[in-house]
C-alpha cells in the first residue's frame, strides 16, 4: 500500500485547530432563523411503483430562497414498519443526483423510510435560483467564494436542513429517529446538517468532502478541489485574496461542524483516497464530539466500497 498522506499512526492523531470564526454559530443560527421564516410548501406526488410493499413519492419543497428542491420519499407499508418509523435522509456526491427509489429499498425492508434529495444546481432536477457576485470556474466550489453570505454552500446546506424539516413534519415518521447518510459531498452535507441541527440521532458518513479545506487543496491529486486552485490562477494570480477565500470556507468546513455534532456517527475513511485526502477526513472525525465509530479501508480509494452497506445496516439496527 503506497502512503498517499500521513502514516496511519499520525492520522489517528491529526486534529488541526478549528478554523471557525467567533461568529460561526451566530452565522448558522441566522440561517436557521431565515429558513424557519419560509414555509416548506412541500408537494408530494405518489408514483406508480412495482414494489408493492412500499409507497414512493416524488417530493418538491422550497429551498430558503425559493429554489424547488426535488427528492424521492420511500415509505414502507405498515405491514413491515411501525406506526412511527425511523427515516434515513440521503445526500449525494458532487455533481451527481438523488439516484432512484430502488437504491434505498434495503431501508424499507428494515421498516425504515428514506428521503434522498438533489443538491441544487447539480445533476438532478433541482435548479439554483441564487446569484453570485463575482466570477467562478466550472463547478460549484468557487461560486460566491469571497463572502459566506454569497457562497454556494450556504443555501445548499440549508436545503439539506430543510430535508430534516420535511421528514419531521410527516405523521408516519418518529422525529427522534432521524438518520443522515452520505459519502463524499454527501458526507460533507451530512456533517453540516448534523452540526447545525441536533435532531438527527445517527449519521452514516463515508470519506467526507468539504473538510479541512486548505489541506485538501494542497494535498488532493484528483477531483473538485482543483476548482479552488483554478480560481486563484484565473482571478487572483498572486493570491492576495487567499486569506479572504479561506475565511469564507471556514464557515462551511466539516471539521468545524464536527465538534458540534451530537448524532452518533459511523465514519469510513479510505487510505488511497486522492479526492478527499485521508487526513482531511481524519480532521473531521477527530473533531467529532459525540459517540463515534471509525472504519478504515486501507486499500480503497474514492470509490464504491464493496459490502459496506451491510456495515451500515448493522450500525443502524444496533443503534436505532
N, C-alpha and C positions, 0 to 999 in steps of 0.2 A: 504494500500500500504506500504510494508516494504521499509525502506530507505536503499538503497544499496550503496549510495555515500553521498555527502554533501546534506544538506537540500536545497530545491529548491531556497529559497531566497539567499542562499550563492552561489549556482551555477550561478545565474544571474550575480554575481559579480566576479566569478572566472576567473581571467585573469593573468595567470602566466607570468613572464618575458620571453621575447623571448630568445631562446637559439641559435639563428642564429649567426654564426661567422662573423667576419668582411669581409671575402671573400665570403659570401653566394651568393650575387648577381653576383659576378665575376665568381664563380664556375658555376652557371647555364647559364651565358652568354657564357662561354666557351663551354658548352654542346650544346647550341643552334647553335653556330658557327660550331661546328663539324657536327651537324646534317645537317645544310644548305649545307655543302660541299658534302653530299652524296645524290644522286638522289633517289627519292621515288621508281622509277621503278614500279609504280602501274600497276597491271594486273587485269582486270575486266572480269569475266565470267558470262554472263547472264544465269540465271537458269529458267527452266520451273516452273511456279508458278500458283496455281489455282485461285488466286485472280487477276482478270483481269484488275483492275484499278490501279495496281502498277507494277513496274518493279523491280525485285530483282537481285542483282549481288553478287556473291562471289568475294571479293576483296583480293588480296595479295599485300602487299607493303613491302619494305625493311626497317627493323629497322636500327638504326645508325651503327650497327656492321654487317649488312647483314642478320640478322635473319629475315626470312619471317613471317610477321605478318598478320594473317587472320581476315577478318571481313565480316559482312553482310551489304550491302548497299541497302536500300529500298527507291525507288523514286516514289512518287505518279504521276499519269499521269496528263497531262496538263489540263484535264477536271476538276480536283479538286485542282490544285496547280498553283500558279503564275509562271511566266517565270523564275524568280529568287527567289527561295523558301528558307525558313529557314531550318535548319538542326539540329537534336539532335544527339550528339555523346554520346554513352552509354559505360560506363566502368563497369566491373562486379566484384562480390565479390571474396574473397580469395579462391583459389583452384577451382573455377567454370570456366565457359566459356561464350562466347558471346550469348548463347541461340539460338533462332530460329527466322526467319523473322516474324512469326506471333506475336511474343512478342511486336512488335513495330507498328502494323497496326493502333493503335489509333492515332499515329502521322500522318500517311499517310492520314487518314480521315480528319485531320485538314489542309491538304495541306503542311505538313512538312516532309522532307526527314529524314531518320535516318541512322546512321552508328554505328554499335556495333562491338567492336574489342576484340579479345582474348588477355589476358595478357601472355607474353612469359613464356613458360615452365610450365604453369599450365594445366588445364584440357582440353583446346581446341586444335586446330591444330597447334598453333604456338610453335615451339621449342625454345630453348635458346642456342645461339651459344657462349655465354660468358663463360669464365673460371674463376675460383675463387681460390685464392692463399692459403687458409687455410681451415681447417675442418669446417663442419657445422653440424647442426642437421636436421632431416627430415623437409621439408618445405622450405620456401624462405626467412624468416626474418633474417637469420644469414649468408646467402651466401655473402662472402667478407666483413664481418661486421667491419673489423679493418681499413678500408680506404674508404672514399667516392668515390674515383676513381674506386674501385673494387666492390662496394656494388651493390647487385642485382637490387635495385630500380633505380639506375642511368639510366640504359638502359630502364628499364620498363617505367619510367616516360617519357623518350624521345620518346619511341614508341607511347605513348599516345599523345604527342605534334605533332608527325608526322601524327596522325589521323586528327588533325586540318589542317595540310598542305594539306592532301588529299582532304578533303571536300572543302577547299578554292580554290583548283585547278579546280573544276568542274564548267562548264559554267552554269549549272542549279541552282547553289547554290548562295545565297546572302551572301557574306563573312561578312556582317555587322549583320547577324542574326544567329550566331553560338551559340548553347546551349549545355552545358555539363550536363551530368546526371550520377549519380552513388550512390550506397549505400555500406556501409561498406568499403572494399578495394576500390570499385569503387568510393566512396565518397572521399577517400584519394587521389586517382589518379586524380579526377576532381579538388580538391583543388590545387594539384601540378601543373596541366596544367594551371589553371587559374592564378596561381601565377607566372608562368614562361612566359606565353603567354597572351597578353592582347586582342587578337582578340575575344574570347568568350564574348557574350553580357549577357547571363543568365547562372545560374548554379542551378541545382536541386540536393540537397545533403541530403542523409539520413545516420544518425549515422556514420560519417566518421571514418574509421580506420586510423592508421598511424599518430596519433595526440598525442602530449604531451607524448612522449614515456616513460619517466621514471615513471610518474604517472600511465600510462596504465599498465606497467609491474608490478607495485606494487599493483594496485587495481583490475585488472581483476580476474575473477574466472573461466572463460571458454575461449576457443578459442586460436588463434595462438600466442598471446604474450607470452605464456608459452614456446615457442621455444627459446626466449632470456634467460629465466631462465635456461632452459636445457643446453644452450650453456655454460653458466657460470659453471654449475655443471660438465660438461664434460671437458671443456678446460681451465677453469680459476677459480678453486675452491675457492681461496682466493680473487677473483675479483680484482686483481691488474690491470686488463685491463678495469675496469668499465668506467673510465673517457674516455678512447680512444673509447670504444664502443658507448657511448652516444654522444661523439663529432661527430662520423660518422653519427649517427642517426639524429643529429640536422640539417644536410643538407637535410633531407628527411621528416621533421616534418611538417604536415599540419598546425600546429599552426604558424610556421614561414612563410609559404607561404601565410597564410590568410591575413596578413597585406599588401600584395602586390596584392591581388585580386581586379580587377575592375568590374568584372561581377556582376550584381545584383543577389542576392542569396536567395533561399528559402532553409532553413535547417530544418530537422526533428531530434529531439533528444528524445529518449525513456528513461524513468527513471528506467526501470527494466533491463537495458542492462548490462549483465555480461561479454560480449565480448569486447565492446568498452565502457568503463565506462562513464557515463554521463558527469562527469567533464572534461574528455579529449575532448569530443565533444564541450562542452562549451568553452574550451580553444581556440579551432579553431574559433568558432562562435564569441566570444568576441573580437578576434583579427581582424575579417573581417573589412576592411576599407571602403568598398563600401556600397551601399544600400543593405539591408538585411531584411529577414522576418523569424521568428522562429515559428515553430510548435512543441509543446511539447505533447507527448502521454504518460501520466503518467503510465498507466497500461500495456504498451507494453515493450517487451524486444528486443532482437536481432532477429527479425522475420519479416514475411510478415505483412504489415500494411494494413488491410482491408479498401478499399475505398480511400486510399491515392492517387492513380492515378488521381482521379478526382481533387484533390487539385493541383497536378502538371499541369494538363491540364488548369485549371483556371489561374494559375500563368503565364504560357506561353501565353495564349490567351490575358491576360491583359497587357503583357509587350513586346511582340514581334512586 
